[in-house]
Amino acid sequence: MHDRFAAFLWAGRWASAVMALMYHVRFLQFVDYDAVVAKSALSKGFYFLTGLGHESFAVYFVLDGIVAGLILRQRRDRLAVPRHLGALYAILVPGLLLGALFDVTGTQFFNQSGVYTRFPDFSTLTLSYSSLLGNAVMLQPFVVPTFGSNGMLYLLSYLFWSFVILVLLVRAPALGKTRGRLVQIALSAGVLLLAPAQFLNWAAIWLTGVGLVVFCESRQWRPPLLLGIAGVIGTLLVSRFIGSHTGLLPQPFGEWLVHYKYILVGLGFACLAGALYPRRSPDNGGLPTPLIETGSGTTGHLSAFAFFFHFPVVMLVFAVAAGPLHQPLLQQPTPARYAAFVFIVCLSLAVTTIAARAFAAVLERIYITIIPFLKSISLRKLKRE
């Protein structure tokens, strides 16, 4: 059961990363579906599948919430929380460097089509030092815009602060019963009053995953697998039906429906995750640490990097294609262009995977070199004393 759920976490994160990547590639390569001249069953299926970009964001947030819930259960492991935050920075630092390299290269040498500067729907380019510094401390989009062309970075910041706030709320009782309760009330009120509505929306989706862990660890009941599958399919169909149609309900409820429909997707996916969640047994104190590592450790590193940092790669690919190769953006779908779509998706995945592995190897080499050196310094000090 543990292996099956670990595989589910692994597959879910990779599926979310690939779907988000496909969404952004299609957004740049093909015209909107309403502008397609020759509609067919293939084009309908293709546009429906590649239109699930924001739904994939919701799935990723639920999965990360599950991992966060598992981490907070590891009360004996005091390093679990710092490791998880460190895992976020382990993808942030190389991602910012990769994004800066690709965006500077694209704007300096391959911006003949103006993909970086004349298409604000694609990207709002902010290659400033203040934006870089702000993103390095997770202040996007609260204080600074997202860095470079990577509009996905706001999601990484939302995950970071959702986890930090929840950790503070959970650990506040350590200050004492009364003081801890006052801290919890003040922090909750501050977040609800001051945080942007978009952050609260995605934090609620993330908390769905955390709540699932709490529920499944305290109850033996699990929803049937067929119900979980139906929940995912049904909520995805409802989300795509709603689309951006604010006229489905009287205002302001129509706008609320469009903005908060992804909470529904999160609940549907949480139903499936609950159906697959391992049951507790007398000899099982809960889910093991290796399962957590599937989400936040080494095995989750590559999918997280692909999810958050594919956009600068995609932008450079299309800048090269539209510049030196003279391939226009926003084309009509054809079999040859579908093949090009698959190639660009695979190329982007390869680049992000290689970059993530290379940086991980550098970190490991630094760790292997520095740790013995620090230990030797400590031993010398002890001998002197």
Salt bridges, closest charged atoms under 4 A:
ASP64 OD1 - ARG13 NH1 3.95
ASP77 OD2 - ARG83 NH2 2.40
GLU217 OE1 - ARG73 NH2 3.23
GLU217 OE1 - ARG280 NH1 2.53
